[in-house]
Amino acid sequence: MFRPGHVEVVQLPTALTPGYHLSLDYRVCRDEAGCHVDFELDGDVAGRPVHDGFSLRRDVAYNFLQSAGRCLRRRGITPAHPALFAFHEDYDRVFADLRCQLRADPGEPVDLERFLLDRGEARLH
């Protein structure tokens, strides 16, 4: 289920995958450093509670699924596939809503160092 600033996904358990019920709330914020998005992840996976939050700068906010997966892994929950939200039909709506709220245009540059830091692939000097 999607509404601006919120997406919720529910998957019943199967023989191969655990069930989950996750909500991701997000809001665009502005501060002295510019624009960022605050995310809150709540719910449960296989009966294990999840409550975590993270913040991403404007140019890397579209990589929120990577950060949501990291939140789950920190709690010892390994997603059944790389990103629980990634193949959900509402994902495109979240992406479009973020693009609208961030007033982003295709082709805008991304701070590569920040992107790699967020993914855990780089270190600050």
N, C-alpha and C positions, 0 to 999 in steps of 0.2 A: 504494500500500500504506500502510495506516495502523496505527499502534499508539500508545497514549498517549505524547505527547511527540515524535512523529515522523510525518512524512508524506513519501512519496516518489512522484514522478510521472515517467512515461516517455512520451515521444511520439516515434515514429519519424518521420524526415523525409518530407515530401511534396513535390510539385512547387511548392506554394505556401508551405510553412512549414518552418523548420529543425527538426531533431530536438533533443530535449533530455532530460536525465536529471537531475532535481533532487531533493535531499533537504532538508527543512526540519525541524530539530530545535528544540525549545523546552522551556524549564523556567521554572516560576514561582519567583520569589525574593522574599524579604522583607528590607527594610532599614529604616533609621530614617525614611525618607521614605514608607514604605508598601510596597505590593506592586507588582512589575513582572514582565515576562516577558522573558527573554533568548532570542533567536532566532539560529540559525546556519544559513546557506544554503550548500549545497555541491553540486557536480555540474558539468555542462557543458551549454552550449547551442551547437549547431552545431560541436561540437569545441572550443569555447573554454571554458577552466576558469572556474569560479565558486567563490569562497570569501569569504563576508562574514558579518558579524553585526550585529545591532542589538538595542536594548532599548526596550521600550514600557511605559509606566505602565499600571496595571490598567485604568483607564477607557478607554484608547485601544488596548488590546492587540488588539481585534478588527479593527483596521485594518492588520493585519500584511501583507496582500497589497500594499497601497500601498508599504510599506517594502521588501518583497521586490522589487517591480518597480523601485524606485529603486536598489537594490543592483545589479540587472542593467544598468540604464541607465548607472550610473557606470562600468561596464566596457565601455561601447559596445555592449551587447547590448540591442536593442529587442525586447521580447516581441512575439510574433505577435498576441496579443490583450492587453487591458489587464492581465490578471493570469494568469500561467501556471497557477496553482493554482485559479483561481476556478471553473472549470467541471468540475473533477475531482470525482468522486463522494465522495472522502474529505474534501473541504472541510467538509461538514456535520459530520463526525466530529471534525475539529480544533476547529471552533467549539464543539461540545458539550463536548469535553474541556477547552477553555479555560474555558468557563463553569463547569464543575464544579470545576476546580482553583482558579479565582479566587473561587469561591463567589458568583458574580454572579447577580443577579435581573433579570428584564426591567424596564425602566423606570428603572434606576439612572441618575443624572445623569452627564454627561460634561463634563469641563473643556473648554469650547469653545476657549479660547485654546490649550491644549495640543494639541487635535485639529488646529486650523488650523496651528499651528507644525509639527507632524509632517507635514502635507501640503504645507508650504512656502508656505502662503497668508497667513501673518501673521509679524510680527517682534516680538521683545521690545521693550518701551519702553526 
